[in-house]
């Protein structure tokens, strides 16, 4: 008969049995202004807008010569 080498604590046992660590993928929406993908209820990183308000200017990177 198999005997465990050491006792498994209640916390370790319950952690293994829980399904909290199985994360779901977040829902992704598109920005109404530029059409880029973004998370819901967050500012668009592409055009820096949220609910029609602008929160800064989009920095353009200069191309290397």
PyMOL Python script that loads the backbone (N, CA, C, O; Angstrom):
from pymol import cmd

cmd.read_pdbstr("""\
ATOM      1  N   UNK A   1       0.838  -1.181   0.000  1.00  0.00           N
ATOM      2  CA  UNK A   1       0.000   0.000   0.000  1.00  0.00           C
ATOM      3  C   UNK A   1       0.891   1.256   0.000  1.00  0.00           C
ATOM      4  O   UNK A   1       1.879   1.324   0.731  1.00  0.00           O
ATOM      5  N   UNK A   2       0.533   2.230  -0.815  1.00  0.00           N
ATOM      6  CA  UNK A   2       1.339   3.438  -0.925  1.00  0.00           C
ATOM      7  C   UNK A   2       1.105   4.360   0.266  1.00  0.00           C
ATOM      8  O   UNK A   2      -0.027   4.585   0.693  1.00  0.00           O
ATOM      9  N   UNK A   3       2.204   4.883   0.784  1.00  0.00           N
ATOM     10  CA  UNK A   3       2.130   5.791   1.921  1.00  0.00           C
ATOM     11  C   UNK A   3       2.833   7.082   1.518  1.00  0.00           C
ATOM     12  O   UNK A   3       3.948   7.033   0.999  1.00  0.00           O
ATOM     13  N   UNK A   4       2.195   8.260   1.749  1.00  0.00           N
ATOM     14  CA  UNK A   4       2.851   9.518   1.388  1.00  0.00           C
ATOM     15  C   UNK A   4       4.088   9.765   2.250  1.00  0.00           C
ATOM     16  O   UNK A   4       4.119   9.400   3.426  1.00  0.00           O
ATOM     17  N   UNK A   5       5.113  10.394   1.648  1.00  0.00           N
ATOM     18  CA  UNK A   5       6.359  10.634   2.370  1.00  0.00           C
ATOM     19  C   UNK A   5       6.213  11.709   3.431  1.00  0.00           C
ATOM     20  O   UNK A   5       6.893  11.662   4.456  1.00  0.00           O
ATOM     21  N   UNK A   6       5.330  12.685   3.198  1.00  0.00           N
ATOM     22  CA  UNK A   6       5.112  13.729   4.196  1.00  0.00           C
ATOM     23  C   UNK A   6       3.676  14.215   4.101  1.00  0.00           C
ATOM     24  O   UNK A   6       2.994  14.021   3.095  1.00  0.00           O
ATOM     25  N   UNK A   7       3.239  14.854   5.179  1.00  0.00           N
ATOM     26  CA  UNK A   7       1.870  15.344   5.232  1.00  0.00           C
ATOM     27  C   UNK A   7       1.697  16.548   4.306  1.00  0.00           C
ATOM     28  O   UNK A   7       2.553  17.431   4.256  1.00  0.00           O
ATOM     29  N   UNK A   8       0.598  16.571   3.586  1.00  0.00           N
ATOM     30  CA  UNK A   8       0.262  17.717   2.751  1.00  0.00           C
ATOM     31  C   UNK A   8      -0.642  18.616   3.580  1.00  0.00           C
ATOM     32  O   UNK A   8      -1.701  18.193   4.042  1.00  0.00           O
ATOM     33  N   UNK A   9      -0.213  19.862   3.763  1.00  0.00           N
ATOM     34  CA  UNK A   9      -0.976  20.783   4.602  1.00  0.00           C
ATOM     35  C   UNK A   9      -2.319  21.128   3.957  1.00  0.00           C
ATOM     36  O   UNK A   9      -2.512  20.945   2.755  1.00  0.00           O
ATOM     37  N   UNK A  10      -3.225  21.622   4.768  1.00  0.00           N
ATOM     38  CA  UNK A  10      -4.558  21.993   4.264  1.00  0.00           C
ATOM     39  C   UNK A  10      -4.460  23.102   3.230  1.00  0.00           C
ATOM     40  O   UNK A  10      -5.190  23.111   2.239  1.00  0.00           O
ATOM     41  N   UNK A  11      -3.553  24.033   3.472  1.00  0.00           N
ATOM     42  CA  UNK A  11      -3.397  25.153   2.551  1.00  0.00           C
ATOM     43  C   UNK A  11      -2.898  24.681   1.186  1.00  0.00           C
ATOM     44  O   UNK A  11      -3.413  25.103   0.151  1.00  0.00           O
ATOM     45  N   UNK A  12      -1.890  23.800   1.189  1.00  0.00           N
ATOM     46  CA  UNK A  12      -1.351  23.291  -0.067  1.00  0.00           C
ATOM     47  C   UNK A  12      -2.389  22.449  -0.804  1.00  0.00           C
ATOM     48  O   UNK A  12      -2.522  22.543  -2.024  1.00  0.00           O
ATOM     49  N   UNK A  13      -3.115  21.632  -0.061  1.00  0.00           N
ATOM     50  CA  UNK A  13      -4.155  20.799  -0.656  1.00  0.00           C
ATOM     51  C   UNK A  13      -5.255  21.652  -1.274  1.00  0.00           C
ATOM     52  O   UNK A  13      -5.701  21.377  -2.388  1.00  0.00           O
ATOM     53  N   UNK A  14      -5.692  22.678  -0.565  1.00  0.00           N
ATOM     54  CA  UNK A  14      -6.775  23.541  -1.064  1.00  0.00           C
ATOM     55  C   UNK A  14      -6.311  24.387  -2.243  1.00  0.00           C
ATOM     56  O   UNK A  14      -7.094  24.673  -3.150  1.00  0.00           O
ATOM     57  N   UNK A  15      -5.028  24.794  -2.235  1.00  0.00           N
ATOM     58  CA  UNK A  15      -4.491  25.547  -3.366  1.00  0.00           C
ATOM     59  C   UNK A  15      -4.518  24.710  -4.647  1.00  0.00           C
ATOM     60  O   UNK A  15      -4.839  25.205  -5.727  1.00  0.00           O
ATOM     61  N   UNK A  16      -4.181  23.464  -4.499  1.00  0.00           N
ATOM     62  CA  UNK A  16      -4.157  22.577  -5.653  1.00  0.00           C
ATOM     63  C   UNK A  16      -5.576  22.327  -6.185  1.00  0.00           C
ATOM     64  O   UNK A  16      -5.775  22.221  -7.395  1.00  0.00           O
ATOM     65  N   UNK A  17      -6.541  22.236  -5.298  1.00  0.00           N
ATOM     66  CA  UNK A  17      -7.914  21.934  -5.700  1.00  0.00           C
ATOM     67  C   UNK A  17      -8.658  23.157  -6.241  1.00  0.00           C
ATOM     68  O   UNK A  17      -9.664  23.008  -6.933  1.00  0.00           O
ATOM     69  N   UNK A  18      -8.180  24.347  -5.937  1.00  0.00           N
ATOM     70  CA  UNK A  18      -8.900  25.555  -6.349  1.00  0.00           C
ATOM     71  C   UNK A  18      -8.749  25.787  -7.844  1.00  0.00           C
ATOM     72  O   UNK A  18      -7.818  25.288  -8.477  1.00  0.00           O
ATOM     73  N   UNK A  19      -9.660  26.536  -8.382  1.00  0.00           N
ATOM     74  CA  UNK A  19      -9.598  26.870  -9.806  1.00  0.00           C
ATOM     75  C   UNK A  19      -9.345  28.357 -10.000  1.00  0.00           C
ATOM     76  O   UNK A  19      -9.596  28.890 -11.081  1.00  0.00           O
ATOM     77  N   UNK A  20      -8.847  29.041  -8.960  1.00  0.00           N
ATOM     78  CA  UNK A  20      -8.597  30.478  -9.029  1.00  0.00           C
ATOM     79  C   UNK A  20      -7.446  30.787  -9.977  1.00  0.00           C
ATOM     80  O   UNK A  20      -7.452  31.821 -10.644  1.00  0.00           O
ATOM     81  N   UNK A  21      -6.461  29.898 -10.041  1.00  0.00           N
ATOM     82  CA  UNK A  21      -5.275  30.163 -10.847  1.00  0.00           C
ATOM     83  C   UNK A  21      -5.528  30.015 -12.331  1.00  0.00           C
ATOM     84  O   UNK A  21      -4.679  30.387 -13.142  1.00  0.00           O
ATOM     85  N   UNK A  22      -6.692  29.473 -12.707  1.00  0.00           N
ATOM     86  CA  UNK A  22      -7.022  29.326 -14.116  1.00  0.00           C
ATOM     87  C   UNK A  22      -7.648  30.631 -14.603  1.00  0.00           C
ATOM     88  O   UNK A  22      -8.854  30.834 -14.466  1.00  0.00           O
ATOM     89  N   UNK A  23      -6.842  31.497 -15.159  1.00  0.00           N
ATOM     90  CA  UNK A  23      -7.298  32.809 -15.581  1.00  0.00           C
ATOM     91  C   UNK A  23      -7.934  32.751 -16.963  1.00  0.00           C
ATOM     92  O   UNK A  23      -7.537  31.956 -17.815  1.00  0.00           O
ATOM     93  N   UNK A  24      -8.922  33.603 -17.167  1.00  0.00           N
ATOM     94  CA  UNK A  24      -9.549  33.726 -18.469  1.00  0.00           C
ATOM     95  C   UNK A  24      -8.882  34.859 -19.234  1.00  0.00           C
ATOM     96  O   UNK A  24      -8.296  35.759 -18.632  1.00  0.00           O
ATOM     97  N   UNK A  25      -8.967  34.819 -20.531  1.00  0.00           N
ATOM     98  CA  UNK A  25      -8.404  35.900 -21.322  1.00  0.00           C
ATOM     99  C   UNK A  25      -9.316  37.117 -21.227  1.00  0.00           C
ATOM    100  O   UNK A  25     -10.537  36.964 -21.239  1.00  0.00           O
ATOM    101  N   UNK A  26      -8.758  38.313 -21.134  1.00  0.00           N
ATOM    102  CA  UNK A  26      -9.596  39.506 -21.028  1.00  0.00           C
ATOM    103  C   UNK A  26     -10.306  39.803 -22.337  1.00  0.00           C
ATOM    104  O   UNK A  26      -9.795  39.499 -23.414  1.00  0.00           O
ATOM    105  N   UNK A  27     -11.480  40.396 -22.239  1.00  0.00           N
ATOM    106  CA  UNK A  27     -12.210  40.788 -23.430  1.00  0.00           C
ATOM    107  C   UNK A  27     -11.534  41.977 -24.090  1.00  0.00           C
ATOM    108  O   UNK A  27     -11.174  42.942 -23.416  1.00  0.00           O
ATOM    109  N   UNK A  28     -11.365  41.914 -25.373  1.00  0.00           N
ATOM    110  CA  UNK A  28     -10.682  42.978 -26.104  1.00  0.00           C
ATOM    111  C   UNK A  28     -11.703  43.674 -26.993  1.00  0.00           C
ATOM    112  O   UNK A  28     -12.477  43.018 -27.691  1.00  0.00           O
ATOM    113  N   UNK A  29     -11.703  45.007 -26.968  1.00  0.00           N
ATOM    114  CA  UNK A  29     -12.592  45.796 -27.807  1.00  0.00           C
ATOM    115  C   UNK A  29     -11.756  46.619 -28.772  1.00  0.00           C
ATOM    116  O   UNK A  29     -10.529  46.659 -28.676  1.00  0.00           O
ATOM    117  N   UNK A  30     -12.427  47.267 -29.690  1.00  0.00           N
ATOM    118  CA  UNK A  30     -11.716  48.143 -30.622  1.00  0.00           C
ATOM    119  C   UNK A  30     -12.000  49.595 -30.266  1.00  0.00           C
ATOM    120  O   UNK A  30     -13.077  49.928 -29.772  1.00  0.00           O
ATOM    121  N   UNK A  31     -11.039  50.436 -30.517  1.00  0.00           N
ATOM    122  CA  UNK A  31     -11.176  51.871 -30.255  1.00  0.00           C
ATOM    123  C   UNK A  31     -12.121  52.461 -31.293  1.00  0.00           C
ATOM    124  O   UNK A  31     -11.948  52.207 -32.485  1.00  0.00           O
ATOM    125  N   UNK A  32     -13.120  53.245 -30.874  1.00  0.00           N
ATOM    126  CA  UNK A  32     -14.034  53.826 -31.854  1.00  0.00           C
ATOM    127  C   UNK A  32     -13.381  54.884 -32.744  1.00  0.00           C
ATOM    128  O   UNK A  32     -13.867  55.154 -33.841  1.00  0.00           O
ATOM    129  N   UNK A  33     -12.284  55.482 -32.279  1.00  0.00           N
ATOM    130  CA  UNK A  33     -11.646  56.533 -33.063  1.00  0.00           C
ATOM    131  C   UNK A  33     -10.658  55.974 -34.084  1.00  0.00           C
ATOM    132  O   UNK A  33     -10.726  56.310 -35.267  1.00  0.00           O
ATOM    133  N   UNK A  34      -9.736  55.117 -33.626  1.00  0.00           N
ATOM    134  CA  UNK A  34      -8.688  54.653 -34.533  1.00  0.00           C
ATOM    135  C   UNK A  34      -8.833  53.186 -34.921  1.00  0.00           C
ATOM    136  O   UNK A  34      -8.197  52.742 -35.876  1.00  0.00           O
ATOM    137  N   UNK A  35      -9.650  52.430 -34.207  1.00  0.00           N
ATOM    138  CA  UNK A  35      -9.872  51.031 -34.554  1.00  0.00           C
ATOM    139  C   UNK A  35      -8.842  50.066 -33.996  1.00  0.00           C
ATOM    140  O   UNK A  35      -8.867  48.881 -34.327  1.00  0.00           O
ATOM    141  N   UNK A  36      -7.939  50.547 -33.158  1.00  0.00           N
ATOM    142  CA  UNK A  36      -6.924  49.668 -32.569  1.00  0.00           C
ATOM    143  C   UNK A  36      -7.550  48.834 -31.447  1.00  0.00           C
ATOM    144  O   UNK A  36      -8.548  49.239 -30.851  1.00  0.00           O
ATOM    145  N   UNK A  37      -6.966  47.681 -31.167  1.00  0.00           N
ATOM    146  CA  UNK A  37      -7.455  46.838 -30.089  1.00  0.00           C
ATOM    147  C   UNK A  37      -7.033  47.416 -28.748  1.00  0.00           C
ATOM    148  O   UNK A  37      -5.906  47.889 -28.596  1.00  0.00           O
ATOM    149  N   UNK A  38      -7.945  47.377 -27.766  1.00  0.00           N
ATOM    150  CA  UNK A  38      -7.650  47.871 -26.419  1.00  0.00           C
ATOM    151  C   UNK A  38      -8.524  47.139 -25.426  1.00  0.00           C
ATOM    152  O   UNK A  38      -9.505  46.503 -25.813  1.00  0.00           O
ATOM    153  N   UNK A  39      -8.181  47.218 -24.143  1.00  0.00           N
ATOM    154  CA  UNK A  39      -8.990  46.621 -23.097  1.00  0.00           C
ATOM    155  C   UNK A  39     -10.179  47.526 -22.803  1.00  0.00           C
ATOM    156  O   UNK A  39     -10.068  48.745 -22.940  1.00  0.00           O
ATOM    157  N   UNK A  40     -11.320  46.957 -22.401  1.00  0.00           N
ATOM    158  CA  UNK A  40     -12.479  47.797 -22.121  1.00  0.00           C
ATOM    159  C   UNK A  40     -12.251  48.679 -20.892  1.00  0.00           C
ATOM    160  O   UNK A  40     -11.539  48.291 -19.966  1.00  0.00           O
ATOM    161  N   UNK A  41     -12.854  49.853 -20.891  1.00  0.00           N
ATOM    162  CA  UNK A  41     -12.787  50.834 -19.802  1.00  0.00           C
ATOM    163  C   UNK A  41     -11.368  51.327 -19.557  1.00  0.00           C
ATOM    164  O   UNK A  41     -11.010  51.670 -18.430  1.00  0.00           O
ATOM    165  N   UNK A  42     -10.565  51.361 -20.609  1.00  0.00           N
ATOM    166  CA  UNK A  42      -9.201  51.870 -20.501  1.00  0.00           C
ATOM    167  C   UNK A  42      -8.881  52.755 -21.696  1.00  0.00           C
ATOM    168  O   UNK A  42      -9.493  52.646 -22.758  1.00  0.00           O
ATOM    169  N   UNK A  43      -7.911  53.631 -21.494  1.00  0.00           N
ATOM    170  CA  UNK A  43      -7.522  54.559 -22.539  1.00  0.00           C
ATOM    171  C   UNK A  43      -6.832  53.805 -23.679  1.00  0.00           C
ATOM    172  O   UNK A  43      -6.095  52.847 -23.448  1.00  0.00           O
ATOM    173  N   UNK A  44      -7.080  54.246 -24.894  1.00  0.00           N
ATOM    174  CA  UNK A  44      -6.423  53.660 -26.057  1.00  0.00           C
ATOM    175  C   UNK A  44      -4.990  54.166 -26.095  1.00  0.00           C
ATOM    176  O   UNK A  44      -4.752  55.374 -26.079  1.00  0.00           O
ATOM    177  N   UNK A  45      -4.036  53.240 -26.146  1.00  0.00           N
ATOM    178  CA  UNK A  45      -2.625  53.630 -26.160  1.00  0.00           C
ATOM    179  C   UNK A  45      -2.187  54.133 -27.523  1.00  0.00           C
ATOM    180  O   UNK A  45      -1.149  54.783 -27.649  1.00  0.00           O
ATOM    181  N   UNK A  46      -2.980  53.831 -28.542  1.00  0.00           N
ATOM    182  CA  UNK A  46      -2.610  54.226 -29.896  1.00  0.00           C
ATOM    183  C   UNK A  46      -2.930  55.697 -30.150  1.00  0.00           C
ATOM    184  O   UNK A  46      -2.092  56.432 -30.670  1.00  0.00           O
ATOM    185  N   UNK A  47      -4.147  56.134 -29.784  1.00  0.00           N
ATOM    186  CA  UNK A  47      -4.538  57.524 -30.054  1.00  0.00           C
ATOM    187  C   UNK A  47      -4.755  58.342 -28.777  1.00  0.00           C
ATOM    188  O   UNK A  47      -5.140  59.509 -28.854  1.00  0.00           O
ATOM    189  N   UNK A  48      -4.514  57.743 -27.605  1.00  0.00           N
ATOM    190  CA  UNK A  48      -4.592  58.432 -26.301  1.00  0.00           C
ATOM    191  C   UNK A  48      -5.961  59.048 -26.038  1.00  0.00           C
ATOM    192  O   UNK A  48      -6.034  60.172 -25.542  1.00  0.00           O
ATOM    193  N   UNK A  49      -7.056  58.340 -26.359  1.00  0.00           N
ATOM    194  CA  UNK A  49      -8.398  58.835 -26.098  1.00  0.00           C
ATOM    195  C   UNK A  49      -9.171  57.843 -25.254  1.00  0.00           C
ATOM    196  O   UNK A  49      -8.880  56.646 -25.246  1.00  0.00           O
ATOM    197  N   UNK A  50     -10.174  58.368 -24.536  1.00  0.00           N
ATOM    198  CA  UNK A  50     -11.101  57.534 -23.776  1.00  0.00           C
ATOM    199  C   UNK A  50     -12.432  58.262 -23.719  1.00  0.00           C
ATOM    200  O   UNK A  50     -12.502  59.394 -23.239  1.00  0.00           O
ATOM    201  N   UNK A  51     -13.469  57.634 -24.196  1.00  0.00           N
ATOM    202  CA  UNK A  51     -14.829  58.193 -24.236  1.00  0.00           C
ATOM    203  C   UNK A  51     -14.854  59.554 -24.926  1.00  0.00           C
ATOM    204  O   UNK A  51     -15.552  60.462 -24.475  1.00  0.00           O
ATOM    205  N   UNK A  52     -14.113  59.702 -25.998  1.00  0.00           N
ATOM    206  CA  UNK A  52     -14.123  60.924 -26.785  1.00  0.00           C
ATOM    207  C   UNK A  52     -13.240  62.036 -26.261  1.00  0.00           C
ATOM    208  O   UNK A  52     -13.193  63.107 -26.867  1.00  0.00           O
ATOM    209  N   UNK A  53     -12.539  61.826 -25.160  1.00  0.00           N
ATOM    210  CA  UNK A  53     -11.656  62.846 -24.600  1.00  0.00           C
ATOM    211  C   UNK A  53     -10.209  62.461 -24.882  1.00  0.00           C
ATOM    212  O   UNK A  53      -9.835  61.293 -24.773  1.00  0.00           O
ATOM    213  N   UNK A  54      -9.399  63.455 -25.246  1.00  0.00           N
ATOM    214  CA  UNK A  54      -7.991  63.206 -25.496  1.00  0.00           C
ATOM    215  C   UNK A  54      -7.194  63.471 -24.227  1.00  0.00           C
ATOM    216  O   UNK A  54      -7.452  64.443 -23.517  1.00  0.00           O
ATOM    217  N   UNK A  55      -6.226  62.609 -23.944  1.00  0.00           N
ATOM    218  CA  UNK A  55      -5.453  62.706 -22.712  1.00  0.00           C
ATOM    219  C   UNK A  55      -3.966  62.897 -22.979  1.00  0.00           C
ATOM    220  O   UNK A  55      -3.137  62.565 -22.132  1.00  0.00           O
ATOM    221  N   UNK A  56      -3.635  63.410 -24.109  1.00  0.00           N
ATOM    222  CA  UNK A  56      -2.238  63.668 -24.428  1.00  0.00           C
ATOM    223  C   UNK A  56      -2.024  63.553 -25.923  1.00  0.00           C
ATOM    224  O   UNK A  56      -2.922  63.185 -26.679  1.00  0.00           O
ATOM    225  N   UNK A  57      -0.828  63.875 -26.318  1.00  0.00           N
ATOM    226  CA  UNK A  57      -0.490  63.789 -27.725  1.00  0.00           C
ATOM    227  C   UNK A  57       0.227  62.476 -28.004  1.00  0.00           C
ATOM    228  O   UNK A  57       0.964  61.968 -27.160  1.00  0.00           O
ATOM    229  N   UNK A  58       0.009  61.944 -29.170  1.00  0.00           N
ATOM    230  CA  UNK A  58       0.679  60.725 -29.575  1.00  0.00           C
ATOM    231  C   UNK A  58       2.074  61.096 -30.039  1.00  0.00           C
ATOM    232  O   UNK A  58       2.250  61.917 -30.939  1.00  0.00           O
ATOM    233  N   UNK A  59       3.073  60.471 -29.399  1.00  0.00           N
ATOM    234  CA  UNK A  59       4.461  60.767 -29.768  1.00  0.00           C
ATOM    235  C   UNK A  59       4.840  59.940 -30.982  1.00  0.00           C
ATOM    236  O   UNK A  59       4.690  58.718 -30.986  1.00  0.00           O
ATOM    237  N   UNK A  60       5.328  60.608 -32.004  1.00  0.00           N
ATOM    238  CA  UNK A  60       5.780  59.894 -33.192  1.00  0.00           C
ATOM    239  C   UNK A  60       7.288  59.722 -33.092  1.00  0.00           C
ATOM    240  O   UNK A  60       8.004  60.650 -32.716  1.00  0.00           O
ATOM    241  N   UNK A  61       7.757  58.545 -33.427  1.00  0.00           N
ATOM    242  CA  UNK A  61       9.186  58.296 -33.366  1.00  0.00           C
ATOM    243  C   UNK A  61       9.839  58.686 -34.689  1.00  0.00           C
ATOM    244  O   UNK A  61       9.320  58.379 -35.762  1.00  0.00           O
ATOM    245  N   UNK A  62      10.953  59.347 -34.603  1.00  0.00           N
ATOM    246  CA  UNK A  62      11.680  59.771 -35.805  1.00  0.00           C
ATOM    247  C   UNK A  62      12.441  58.571 -36.360  1.00  0.00           C
ATOM    248  O   UNK A  62      13.051  57.811 -35.608  1.00  0.00           O
ATOM    249  N   UNK A  63      12.399  58.409 -37.667  1.00  0.00           N
ATOM    250  CA  UNK A  63      13.073  57.283 -38.294  1.00  0.00           C
ATOM    251  C   UNK A  63      14.575  57.538 -38.317  1.00  0.00           C
ATOM    252  O   UNK A  63      15.032  58.661 -38.535  1.00  0.00           O
ATOM    253  N   UNK A  64      15.322  56.479 -38.089  1.00  0.00           N
ATOM    254  CA  UNK A  64      16.786  56.594 -38.106  1.00  0.00           C
ATOM    255  C   UNK A  64      17.294  56.711 -39.528  1.00  0.00           C
ATOM    256  O   UNK A  64      16.771  56.063 -40.435  1.00  0.00           O
ATOM    257  N   UNK A  65      18.326  57.546 -39.729  1.00  0.00           N
ATOM    258  CA  UNK A  65      18.871  57.760 -41.060  1.00  0.00           C
ATOM    259  C   UNK A  65      19.924  56.754 -41.397  1.00  0.00           C
ATOM    260  O   UNK A  65      20.489  56.794 -42.490  1.00  0.00           O
TER     261      UNK A  65
END
""", "prot")
cmd.dss("prot")
cmd.show_as("cartoon", "prot")
cmd.util.cbc("prot")
cmd.orient("prot")
